[in-house]
Amino acid sequence: MKARYVLAALLIVTTACEKQLDIASVTNLTNVTYYKTAEDAKAALGACYKNMGVLDPFPDLVTTDDAVPFLSGAADRVLIWRYNLTPSNSFINIYAGAYTGINRSNTVIDRLPGIPMDENLKKRYIAEAKVLRALHYFNLVRTYGAVPITTTETASLEGLAIPRKPVDEVYAQIEKDLTEAESVLPNSYPPADAGRVTAGAAKGLLAKVYLTRAGTEKGSPFWAQAAAKAKEVMDQGVYSLYDKFSDAFALTARGGKENMLEVQYLTDVYGHGQGRGYGPRAAPIFAGGGSAIARPTESLFNLYAANDQRKAVTFMTSYTFNGVTTNLSITDPDPAKAVSFQKLWDRTAKTTGGEGTSRPVLRYADVLLIYAEASNEANGAPTADAYTAINKVRVRAGLAPLEGLSYQAFKEAVWLERRLELAFESSRRFDLVRTGKLLEAVKAENSYNRNATIEPFHVLFPIPLSDMDANPMLEQNTGY
């Protein structure tokens, strides 16, 4: 996000502390002097985007069957992989960050009505903030289950002690925010505003919410709702797949036709480190050398057909530096020689953590697969439209279109397609949980002597210990 948003972000974060400690502001910006102009509104919304709900791929990868952490470095990496999981594990903590994002959205929603500015723009800004708030709650409820709900600005420490609300109430709030927003937001933006939340993004996220709520229940009304909402996105004609899978992750794809909701970065200005972080240990092709946080499992790697174009985009199997080629292995335990995830690598980055490729939150391919799965469930068999949706994803990958499948075979085909298409995009764990397959998948993936001690209660993460300590009204999830 633009640099001018940083001031608003700092203001929002520090306001509560200043009020609680009763200290004078060291600048002329306070709750009284700020939130007065359209520029103030824009900057406050920018702070929401800066704290957008993109998830670290590591917990998704290593708590499923997609990756193995290298058995060195932070001990929490191995503990979460083996499901020796406690509330103090540093990799299960999205809680505090999500509520920071929620409070920023609440601030926009509460403060903007009092600002004299263009009314249509004001409504749009509020709608954008509602979608971002809904995304945070969606991540929270899928990760922890019941969580506190707050829809007004928290301006002091006194507003932090609130109890968890039932899952259905959390989803009701998510649905309310997304439904209200989709009727206000535009279908698209001019290039200068590319990347902002659109009506299609709200609809697509709502389709994913309905898919999640349907769970494993055959005949659930949420299947038809998920299919209908995904179809609305498809019928808009705004989004489509790039001709090549690799193009969806190119630097030129920021704000592009497939990336419906994304966190945008600028190379070597405001970047990420997802390429270098998962690259082969000390590989000189990365600024600072690769870190080898985790490697893909052999089971995931081998699922891709030889002609599946997504394989070469998702994984690095060799690299060349100064004319010397290093071949990588899916089985060699050496972190310097391991096949690596490279899907989000920005090859132009010159600084550590400077990669500028977007990190996807929702892609159009995901919506097509949501429609295919939900339509099959709602109709008890795959329809022609369901085949069209999944085959767009498959054909783009270089695979033959599907046909003539039973209800069960089609459902399993969609599950497989989601795993192949969305690998490294923080989707696998949520898919396994909602389909009731998490325990089965984890127990089947026992490479490197994993021996995971997974139990049914592990479908939810524990509430982080620091947040339990901060809010005495929280109750811990069962089993922790």
N, C-alpha and C positions, 0 to 999 in steps of 0.2 A: 504494500500500500504506500501511498505517497508520504513523504517525510512530514508534511504538515499535520498528518494524523497523529503523530507521536505525541505532540503536546496534549491533545485531547485524551489520549490513552493514559498519559501520566496523571492528568487531572482527575480522571475517573478513578484511578487506582488509589490516589493519595487522599481524596476528599474525605473518606470515612475516617482515616487515621487522624487527619487534621481536626476534624470535628470532635473526635473522642478525646484528643489530648488538649484541645482548646488552645491551640497555638495560632498566632497570627500568620497569615499567608505572606510569604517572602516575595511574591509577585503581585501584580494587580489582577490575577485570574482567580476567582473564587466561584462558588456556586451561585453567588448573587450577580457577579459581573459576567459570567459565562452563560451559555445557552440563550443568547440574545438575538443572534443573526442566523441567516441561512448558511453562512460559512461555518458558524459554530455547529449547526446541525449536521452539516456534511462531515466535519471533522469528527464529531462524536460517533457517527455511523462508521467512519473509517476505523475507529478504534475497535468496533465490533468485528469488522472484517479482519483486522490484524489478529484477533483472538478467535478466528474461525475454527470450527470443530473438526479439524483434520486429525486423524489418529496415527500414533506411532505404529508402524507396521510390525515392530518386534513382538509385542504380546500376541498379536494375531498369528504370526508365523510359528512361534515356538510352543504355543499352547494347543496347536492343532497337529496336523500331519504334514505340514508344508516345509518346515525348516528345523535345523539342529543348531543350537548355539555352540560356538567354539568353547571348549571346556577350559578356558582361561579368561582372565579379566574379572569383571564383577561377578561375585558369587550368586547374586540374585538371578542372573541369567540362567544358570543351571537349575536353580531351585524352582523357578516358574515352569521350566521345561519338564521337570520331573513331577510337577504338581506337589512339591513340598512348599505349599503356598501359604503365606502368612500375611496379615494386614500391614506388616512393615516392609513388604517387598516393594522396591522402588519402581517396578515396571507395571504395577496395576493401578497407578495413580493418575487418572484423568479427572478425578473428582473436583479438586480445587480449581484447576484450570477451566473446567466446564462452568463452574459457578461464577468465576470471574467473567467469562463470556456472557453468561446469562444476565449478570448484573449490568454489564455494559448495554445489552439490548434493553433491559428494563429502564435504564436511564434515558435512552433515546425515546422509548415509547411513552415514558412519563413526562419528559421535558419538552419534547417537540410541539405538543399542542399549544403551548404558551408562546411559541416563537412566531413573530409576524413574518411570514414568508409565503411564497406561492403555495396555495392549499393542495394542489395536485402533487407537487413535489414533496410536500410534507407527508401526505398520505403514503406516497411511494417509499420514502425513507422509513416510515414506521413499519410498513409491510416487509421491507427488507430485514429490519431488525427482528421481526416476528419469525421469519424463516430461520435466521441464524439462531435465535433462541430455541426454536423447535429442534434444530439439528443437535444442539447441546443436550437437550433433554432426551432425544432419541439415543444418543450415545450413552448417556447415563443409565437409562432404564434397561438398555440391552446389556450393559456391563454389570450393573449392581442390583437391578430389580427395582423395588420401591425406593424412592428418593424424595427428599423435600421438594416442594413446589413453591417458588417465589416468583411473583409476576409484577412486583413493584420494586423500585430502587431501594437498595439497602445502603443507608447513609451513615450508619453507625454500627458499632459492635453489638448493640442491643438487638439488632435484627437477625443475628446469625443463629440463634438457638431455636431451631424449628424441627419438628419431627418428620419422619418419612411418611409419604403418602402412598396408598396402594398403587400397584402397577396400572390398573385400569384408569385411575385418575390422572396419572402421568401421561398416558396415551391420549386421554381426552383433551388435555391441555395442548399436546403436540398437534392433534388433529384440528383443534380450534385455531391455533396460530396459522397453520398451513392453509386451512380453508379460507380464513379471512384474507390471507395474503395473496392467494392465487387470483382472487377477483380484482385485485388492485394493481398488481405488478404488470409491467409490459411484457410482451412476448420476446422482445429483443431490445438492444440498446445501440446507439451509435458507437463507432470504434473507440471513442474516448472513454466510454463507460463499460466497455466489454469486460465481462467477468463479474458484473453485479448480478444479484439474484433475479431471475426471471420468473414469469408465471409457470413456464415449463419446468423449471427447477423445483418450484414448490409442489407442482403436481407429481413430478417424478419421485420426490422425496416422500410424498404422501402415499404413492403406490408402494414404495418400499416399506413404509410403516404398516400398511394393510397386509402385505405379504408376511411380515414378521408376526403380526397379530394372528394370522391364520394358523401359524405353527404347523402342527401335525394333524389338525382336526379336519377330517374329510367332511365336506358339506358345510364348512364354515362360511358365513356370508362375507367374510373378509376376502375370500378368493375372488368373488365377482367384483368387489370394490377395488381390489388391486388391479385386476385386469382392465376395468373401466377407466381407472385413473391413468394407467400406463397408455391405454389407447388414446386418451385425450392428448397426451404428449405426442404420440405418433401422428395423430391427425392434424396437429398444428402445422406440420411441415417445416418447422424451424430447425430441427436437429436431424443429423444423419451421420453415418459412419464415414470416416476417412477411407479412401480406397485401400490404403495400406495400414496395417495395425501399428507399425512404427510411427506413422504420422500423428497418431493420437497423443504421443508423448514427446513430440519434437518441440523445440523452443517456439516454433511458429504456431503451435496449437493453442497457445494461451488465448482464452476467450473464443476458441474456435467452435466449429459446428458440432463436435462430439462431446466436448467437455462442458456439461451442464452446470456443474458446481465444482469449483476447484480453488485451491490456494495458489495464487500467482506469486512468483518470485522473480527477482532480477539478478542475472548472473553477476557474481562478485560484488553485488551491492546489498541485496537482502536475499540470501540463498539458503539452501538446505544441504545436507550431506548424505542423502540416501544412496547415491552412487558410490562415493568413496567409502561410506560406512560399511557397506556390504561387499565391497570389492575384495579381491585376494589380498592377503596380508602383505603390506609393504610394497604392493605393486606400484612401480614408478609412473604409471600412466595417470595416476591421480595426484592432485596437489596434496602434498603431505603423506602420500602413500596410502594404500587401502587399509581398512581397519579389520575386515573379516569378522563382523559382529555375529553373523549366522550364515549357514550354508543351506541351500535347498536340499530336501530329502531326495534320495534316489527314487522313491515311489512317486513323488511329484514330477521329477524330471522325466521319468520314463513314461508318464501318461501321455505326453505329447507325441503325436505321430511325426514321422520323419519329415513329412511335407507340411506340417503345421507351422506357418510363418511366425506364430507367436513365440515359438521356442527360442529362436535366435534373438528376439527382442527382449524376452524376459530374462534369459540367462547369458552370462559370459562364459564361453568354453575355451577361449584362448585370447591372448592379447600380444601385440607386437610393440616393442620399444627399442629405438635405435637399431632397427633392422633385425632384432632378435625376437623370435616368436616363442612364447611360453604357452604350452598346452595345459589345460586344466582338467581335473578329474572329478567325477561325481562320487568316487569312493575313497580317494586318497585323503587321509586324515590331516595332512599338512595344510594349515590355513593359507599358506602361500600358493598352494597348488589346487585349491578347491574351486569347482564350478561355483559361480556367484550370481546373485541377482543384479541385474543392470538396468532394469526397466526405466528407472527415473534418473539415470545418470546423464548429466549435462557434460558432454565432452569438451566444451569450450571453457569451462570454469578453470580459473588460474589460482584460486585461493581455497584454503581448507573451509569446507562448509559454504562454498560460494555457488552451488549449483542452482540454476535458474529455471529448470523444468517445472511445470506445474505439478502439484500433488493432487490427484483427482479425489473428489468426494463422491461425485455421481457422474457417470458417463452414460451416453445414450445407449451403448451396448448393454449396460446393466438394465435399463428400462425395457429393452427388447426381450431380454431373458426373463425379467419379471412378468411381462405380458405372457410369454410362452408358458411359463410354469403356472401362473394363476388361471389362465384360460383353460388349460388342460384340466385343472382341478375343478373349476366352476362348471365345465361341460362334461366331465367324466371321461373325456377322450380328447386327443389333440385335434383342433380344428385346422382348416386350411390357413387361417390367419396366424395360428400358433406356429405352424411349420414355417410360414414366411418369416416370422420374427426370429426364430432361432437360426434359420438357414442364412439370414443376412449376416449373422455373426460368424457362422461356420464358413461360408463361402469367402468372406473377407479374409479369413485365416488360411485359405487355400484348401479347405476340406470339402468333401462331397456333401450335398444337401441330404437331410434325413427324409425318410418317407416310410409309410406303412407300419408305424410302431403302435404298440398297445399303450393304454393309459400309463401303466407302470413303467414300461420301457422308455416312454417319452419323458416322464418325470425324472427318471434317473439320468437320461441324456441331458436334460437341462441342468441338473446338479453338476454333472461332469463339465459341461460347457462353462458354467459359472466358475468352477475351480480353475480351469485353464485360462479363461479370459481375464479374470479379476485377480489372479495371483499377485501378491505384493501390494494389494490395494485395500488391506484391512477388511476383507469380506469373508474369508474362509471360516473364522471362528463363529461369527454371527450366523452364517448359513448352517453350520453344523449344529449349533444350539437350536435354531428354530425348526430344523428337520429332525431333531432328536437323535442325531448321529455322532455327537461329540465323543462320548465315551468309547464307542466302537472304533472310531477313527484313531483316537489317541492310543488305544491299546494295540491296534494293528501296526502302529508305527513304532518299532522298538529298536531302530538302528542305534549304534553307539551305546548299547546297553542302557537305554533310557529307563525302562522299568518304572513307568509313571504310576504313581499311587493315586490315580484319579478316582473320584467318587461322584455320585449324582449331584451333590451340592456344588460341585465345581463348575456347573454351568453358569454360576455367578461368581464374580470376583468379590473378595472381601472389601468392605469399606476401609479405606486407608486409615492406619492408626492415627496419623496426625489430624485427620478430620474427625475421627471419633473423639479425640482429646479436645478438639476445638468446639464441638457441639455436643453437650451432655445429653441432648434429647435423641441422639441417634442410637439405634440398636443394630448390632452387628448381624450380618447374614449367618444363617444356620451353617454350622460346621467349622466356623473360624473362631 
